[in-house]
Amino acid sequence: MSSSSDLRPPVAVGHVRLNVVDVGAAARWLELVGLRPIVTREELAVLELRGGTHVVVRHAEAPPAPRTGAPFDLMVDDVDAAHRDYAAKGLAPSPIRRGRIHDSFEVPGPDGWEFTVNSSHASGQPV
């Protein structure tokens, strides 16, 4: 368990999976939106999110149905800045929706996956 000086929660999400037909293209897209590449191979890629969670990109035989919601969402500190950045990169983000808990938008990702990008609502405690 964590030490008494470590104020972070003692548990984190370790890995999430994204199945795609083209692992390399998906890894490049995830890097473009801000993930850190760790390993990239033909059949597998691993990219890191803030906090140390890893996205494991694995080869799949067929893509999901068009515009299928990705199996996880992304969260950013400044949703307006992320929206501008993604638009400048040609990623075609949807308009930002202003909500009670999150402001968010969608961005089309690899293989027809559609990613929701949410504003952060972290507690303000160490994470």
C-alpha positions as MATLAB code, in Angstrom:
seq = 'MSSSSDLRPPVAVGHVRLNVVDVGAAARWLELVGLRPIVTREELAVLELRGGTHVVVRHAEAPPAPRTGAPFDLMVDDVDAAHRDYAAKGLAPSPIRRGRIHDSFEVPGPDGWEFTVNSSHASGQPV';
ca = [
       0.000    0.000    0.000;
       1.007    3.636   -0.164;
       3.167    5.342    2.416;
       1.678    7.896    4.797;
       3.437   10.701    2.869;
       1.868    9.642   -0.458;
      -1.532   11.341   -0.628;
      -2.669    9.684   -3.865;
      -5.380    7.001   -3.787;
      -3.736    3.575   -3.399;
      -5.348    2.158   -6.572;
      -5.278    3.250  -10.221;
      -6.562    1.872  -13.502;
      -3.586   -0.021  -14.903;
      -4.554   -0.813  -18.489;
      -7.418   -0.211  -20.877;
      -7.654   -1.886  -24.254;
      -8.419   -0.549  -27.706;
      -8.846   -3.112  -30.492;
      -8.075   -1.800  -33.988;
      -7.244   -3.099  -37.449;
      -4.180   -0.839  -37.905;
      -2.178   -0.707  -34.664;
       0.396    1.762  -36.024;
      -2.201    4.266  -37.233;
      -4.090    4.066  -33.939;
      -0.886    4.549  -31.935;
       0.016    7.616  -34.004;
      -3.484    9.069  -33.467;
      -3.318    8.501  -29.698;
       0.094   10.164  -29.608;
      -1.330   13.097  -31.606;
      -4.050   13.667  -28.995;
      -1.495   13.620  -26.189;
      -0.647   10.105  -25.010;
       3.002    9.130  -24.448;
       4.265    6.202  -26.561;
       5.894    3.365  -24.612;
       5.984    0.432  -27.081;
       4.939    0.246  -30.719;
       4.968   -3.031  -32.623;
       2.977   -4.291  -35.578;
       0.518   -6.240  -33.420;
       0.647   -4.194  -30.192;
       1.227   -0.676  -28.929;
       1.252    0.702  -25.400;
       0.729    4.402  -24.709;
       0.649    6.145  -21.357;
      -1.895    8.555  -19.911;
      -1.429   10.928  -17.000;
      -1.322    8.975  -13.770;
       0.361    5.996  -15.414;
      -2.651    4.252  -16.961;
      -1.642    2.461  -20.149;
      -3.745    2.124  -23.278;
      -2.981   -1.235  -24.862;
      -3.710   -1.131  -28.590;
      -4.203   -4.619  -30.009;
      -4.834   -5.899  -33.502;
      -8.448   -6.834  -34.323;
      -9.738   -8.507  -37.479;
     -12.555   -6.030  -38.093;
     -13.200   -2.443  -37.027;
     -16.200   -1.528  -34.871;
     -19.376   -0.196  -36.448;
     -18.870    3.389  -37.701;
     -18.996    6.050  -34.983;
     -18.940    3.544  -32.139;
     -18.189    5.087  -28.765;
     -14.651    4.242  -27.657;
     -14.365    1.926  -24.635;
     -12.958    4.818  -22.566;
     -13.041    8.601  -22.651;
     -10.294   11.188  -22.312;
     -10.125   13.957  -19.705;
      -8.173   17.207  -20.055;
      -7.541   20.178  -17.774;
      -8.547   22.770  -20.377;
     -11.259   21.485  -22.718;
     -11.280   24.715  -24.763;
      -7.510   24.536  -25.383;
      -7.740   20.824  -26.273;
     -10.583   21.573  -28.693;
      -8.512   24.300  -30.406;
      -5.452   22.024  -30.527;
      -7.369   19.094  -32.015;
      -9.055   21.351  -34.574;
      -5.665   22.789  -35.577;
      -4.405   19.220  -36.051;
      -7.330   18.474  -38.400;
      -9.028   16.021  -36.030;
     -12.536   17.474  -36.609;
     -13.803   17.798  -33.033;
     -17.524   18.347  -32.541;
     -18.737   21.578  -30.940;
     -18.171   21.739  -27.169;
     -21.222   20.867  -25.077;
     -21.406   22.740  -21.774;
     -22.699   20.513  -18.981;
     -23.277   20.550  -15.249;
     -20.351   18.218  -14.459;
     -18.263   18.211  -17.647;
     -17.846   20.284  -20.732;
     -17.149   17.825  -23.522;
     -16.786   17.163  -27.217;
     -16.330   14.161  -29.478;
     -13.466   13.523  -31.829;
     -13.385   10.765  -34.464;
     -10.557    8.362  -33.776;
      -8.952    5.379  -35.452;
     -11.058    2.572  -36.946;
     -14.338    4.442  -36.463;
     -14.013    4.755  -32.689;
     -15.439    8.039  -31.458;
     -13.761    9.484  -28.370;
     -15.424   11.780  -25.873;
     -13.068   14.402  -24.449;
     -14.222   15.732  -21.075;
     -13.121   18.647  -18.947;
     -11.485   17.519  -15.727;
     -13.442   17.268  -12.543;
     -10.633   15.797  -10.459;
     -11.006   16.380   -6.752;
      -8.042   18.719   -6.367;
      -6.329   16.103   -4.188;
      -3.133   14.391   -5.420;
      -3.891   11.855   -8.111;
];
